[in-house]
Every structure is written in C-alpha cells, then in structure tokens.
Amino acid sequence: MCVEEVVGIARLTEKQKKIQEYLKTAWELSDRSIARILGVSHSTVGLVRQEMKKSGQFDHLCNDDSEWMNHPYIQANKGLLETLNPRGLRAIKRLDVLDYMMTHPQIKSPCVAQAYLEREKRQKRKDARVVLNINDVDIRVADVRQVGQFDWIRDNSVDLCICDPPWGKSSPVVCEGISKVAATKLRDGGSLLVLVGGSYLPDVITALSSDKRLRYHWLLTCKLPQGSPASVSWLKVQSKVRLVLWFVKGKYIGDIVADYIDRPTSDNTTDKSHHEWGAPEELVSELIRRFTDPGDTIADFTVGGGTTAVSSVLLGRRFLGTDIDAEAIKTTMRRVRRLFGYTK
C-alpha cells in the first residue's frame, strides 16, 4: 500500500492538495476527468475523494445540487468541463450563465457569460424608471451633532449619505455627528461620501472614524476646473482637486468605482445661487449615479441650498435631508416643490 493511501486529510501531499482544491469546485466530475485535467492518476483522485468523504468536512459537496449537470448546454458540450479552471467551473454552475451561453453560442467562456450577465443586470437597474411624488422627500431642521433629532429616519434604511459640511475649524465636530447618524441610518453595505477640504483632513478622518460601525474605504478626487483653484494661503497651497472621503457601513458590495471623477465638466465649480457653500450639481449627480440605483434612498445631513435633494429627485431617488439652518431648509423645499409642479 502506498503512503498516499494511508495519509489522512490533514497530511496530504502537494499533489493531493491540488486535487482536493479542484474537487471543492468540481466534485461532480469523474475521477478520470479530473485526472486528465490535472495530469495525475485517476486512482489518486479517487483516494483523495474518499479521504474527503471520510473526514466529514465536505459533506456539502457530496450533497450539492447538481441540476446544472443536466442542463441542455452541458449535455451538448460535455468536453467543455475538462477545459475550465476552478473560476470557470464556479461560473458554469449558475443556471443563468448556462442559459445565456445557450442563447449566445459565440460565447464559449462561462466567466465571460457571467460578466455580460452582470453588466446587463447592472444596466437594467440603472435604467429603471421610478416615479416619485412629494411624499418621497422629507426635509427637516435638525442639528447633526444631536443624534436624538434623527429618530424620524428609520434605522438601516438609507442607501447613500452625501454630506458637504463646512471646511473650516468646525468641520471635525460636524463630521463626528455625521459619523454617528450615518452609522445608524445607513443600511449594511451603504456608503457615506463627505466632500472635504485639505486643511483639517487628519482631524476630519478621525472624526468620521469615531463610530466603529463605519470604516474608511477610499479617497475620491474630482477636478476644480482651470482658473478656479482653491487657495489656502496660510499653508501656501493651491488645490486643484476636490476631495471626497468614502466610508462604508459593513462590507461594500456595489459596483467598481473609479476614484477620479471628471466632474464638473464646465467652469461652474460651485453653485452659489442657493447657498454660499453650494457644491456643483453636476458633481453631486455623478456621485448619485455611481453609488445608487433609481428608487434608492439618499440622505444629506448638511443639506445647505438643496443640491443633493434636487439631484436625487431628478434621478429618481428618494431623499431625506436636514440642516441646522431653517432658511436653508426653506430654500431646499422651495426648489424641490418646483420639481413637482408647485409654485410655492
């Protein structure tokens, strides 16, 4: 009897480990098929399979639903399985991938079929038409530093928070409040985007990290068009980019996002017509498109002149907003109401 026949599952040779990893993905394939793929003896594959069964750690593989093996595409292309790597085998077990490959015979790779499927689903989500009414918008006076003032927003109900707090010395204090409220109101996997300046960036990051339910994910940048850089004279810095801090509640499972946002494309770098710190609508709209789908809920706890509110409604997203300034709330509500045909 060879050594390989008596070793337990915990003492597999390198060859046997390779077979074991493949079996985790392709348990349904025969010993001979796996042996041809890996260039090993079919008897060795059988021994490893038996050891895996004995260990009791892989019962879920033995009982795995093999409906995909009976799919017409598999029946017509049985040789395909022996050409696939583990990633391809995982993809081809999806019935929607097999259906897609049947209707698109020019696609031979299950990974490519899976990618096309995901792209089509993503586009369908983005193109969905959602009809909103004024009741889908709720904007109130509230101080983000007072968490108790946000009980009217249901916990774990918001898909995306976008905030553009003051960029001066008060920014860290405001951002600590944003962190606490966002951590409570965001759904698991939801994102918090905060437009910030560079002067107090370390303190702002610390403040936004104060609630451990949120974690720093990435730094996004967007351009300040030529001719309008932001100067910080006391630091002797002339900034030509706008910074957006990205925090996530739990694990982010959304689409891949480029960290440079080529917006705004015009020279309108800010929107001062409704608030002295107004952000460009073109930039806010692009962030909303990238991070949400129509019908999602967006919140802004420093609503200002209402750019995020207007952009959300125009893009078919529900909106919840607050600001400490009652006049800012009036301005925002006036702008939003006009979108629904109200004159006042």
Secondary structure as GFF3:
##gff-version 3
##sequence-region A 1 344
A	DSSP	alpha_helix	3	6	.	.	.	ID=ss1
A	DSSP	three_ten_helix	9	11	.	.	.	ID=ss2
A	DSSP	alpha_helix	14	25	.	.	.	ID=ss3
A	DSSP	alpha_helix	31	38	.	.	.	ID=ss4
A	DSSP	alpha_helix	42	55	.	.	.	ID=ss5
A	DSSP	alpha_helix	59	62	.	.	.	ID=ss6
A	DSSP	three_ten_helix	67	70	.	.	.	ID=ss7
A	DSSP	alpha_helix	72	76	.	.	.	ID=ss8
A	DSSP	three_ten_helix	78	83	.	.	.	ID=ss9
A	DSSP	alpha_helix	86	92	.	.	.	ID=ss10
A	DSSP	alpha_helix	95	103	.	.	.	ID=ss11
A	DSSP	alpha_helix	110	127	.	.	.	ID=ss12
A	DSSP	three_ten_helix	134	136	.	.	.	ID=ss13
A	DSSP	beta_strand	137	141	.	.	.	ID=ss14
A	DSSP	three_ten_helix	147	150	.	.	.	ID=ss15
A	DSSP	beta_strand	158	163	.	.	.	ID=ss16
A	DSSP	alpha_helix	171	185	.	.	.	ID=ss17
A	DSSP	beta_strand	186	196	.	.	.	ID=ss18
A	DSSP	alpha_helix	201	208	.	.	.	ID=ss19
A	DSSP	beta_strand	214	223	.	.	.	ID=ss20
A	DSSP	beta_strand	230	232	.	.	.	ID=ss21
A	DSSP	three_ten_helix	233	235	.	.	.	ID=ss22
A	DSSP	beta_strand	237	239	.	.	.	ID=ss23
A	DSSP	beta_strand	241	249	.	.	.	ID=ss24
A	DSSP	beta_strand	260	261	.	.	.	ID=ss25
A	DSSP	alpha_helix	281	291	.	.	.	ID=ss26
A	DSSP	beta_strand	297	300	.	.	.	ID=ss27
A	DSSP	alpha_helix	307	314	.	.	.	ID=ss28
A	DSSP	beta_strand	318	323	.	.	.	ID=ss29
A	DSSP	alpha_helix	326	339	.	.	.	ID=ss30
###
